[in-house]
Amino acid sequence: MSVEEKQVGALSGLRVLDLSRVLSGPFATMTLADLGADVIKVEQPGTGDDTRAWGPPSQGDQSAYFLSVNRNKRSVALDLKSSEGREAARALADKADIIVENFRPGAVSRLGLGYDEVSRTNPGVVYASISGYGQTGPDSRRAGYDAIAQGRSGLMSVTGQADGDPVRVGISPADLTAGMWALVGILAALHRRQQTGVGQWVDISLLDGQVSWLTYVASGYFATGKVPRRHGSAHPTIAPYQGFSTMDGDLMLAVGNEGLWERFVDTAKLNELKDDPRFARNSDRVHNREELAALVGRRIATRTTAEWIALFDEAGVPAGPINSIDEVMVDPQVIARDMVLKVEHPTAGSVRMLACPIKMSNSATTLRLPPPLLGEHTAEILAEISADRAEGAARRGLHQAQVAHA
């Protein structure tokens, strides 16, 4: 396969109408765009996506938040409260392969852009709705926010120090998880459409996504009836599997089985722990995790992070630094995987951003467009709508002439 062929995205040829804003929907649509889809982002004239105003931090006159999840998209400014704006959006919807929205349930239907309305004229559309609680259930009409989903799903109850308060995760996992589940649903629905010719509605909830993430934590509760608790950086069912302070920083250890335990105690020169019945098996180590952590912690504090990583790497014991964000961005492995990109923006200048993590052997994820200015592509997209209408009228005229001639 030639380089040119590989540069064609796997989703090239698909058109996405992005009615979403903030994080969950834009993250999903940016990934579709990275994979080659043509994403048209509809924004309110004058204000645009809420996150355009979420600063500081900003780069130039652009919000860093907005820049993070909106590359490779074209922005069209349409007032969906006006008949003209709704008409243009509906014309785009009728030509879309995929539509993504994250309004409160019912809101897009009132604009004539809900799944039921669009699918009547575009039965092949794959329509993804992301909301706080889903399209059904007693709370479906409630507004959804990442932090609320983190709390309600139980995620915060198992996050934080054992003797501290529940803690919000430092990013927005409920939003990002919902965006990822939306992508899974969209791609599955596209596959099904190839077989049937008919699209479908993908219903994604922030709360559902976070509950699904509980996996083994929930399973442990189902098995024992015991409510899981917080363990800081430690794992609830493996020990030692947590962060420790070194002489100059912090180290994450993952001693996940008995063979690794043997290599760990040898490498750390903690051989006295081998014959200690409190730590004989993983179940014993978990039961006595506080005593074990204290002994391991004192030993880890005697060397630097780099020294320990070198020793553990040689022994085959999983260990790594607990990096700050600036350290992540210069990590040699992160750089080698091309996870930091740079694009020129018309007002923000040279913008660094995180790459799509999907690596494919025969298709590329590409950086084609910087995050758009508000309404930057409005004239271009409206011209495309006019051209589509003219083409449609010409086809109808040709069909009528053929019928008359026959």
Summary of the structure (lengths in Angstrom):
residues: 406
radius of gyration: 26.0
end to end distance: 47.9
largest distance: 97.0
contacts: 1244
relative contact order: 0.13
helix: 45%
strand: 14%
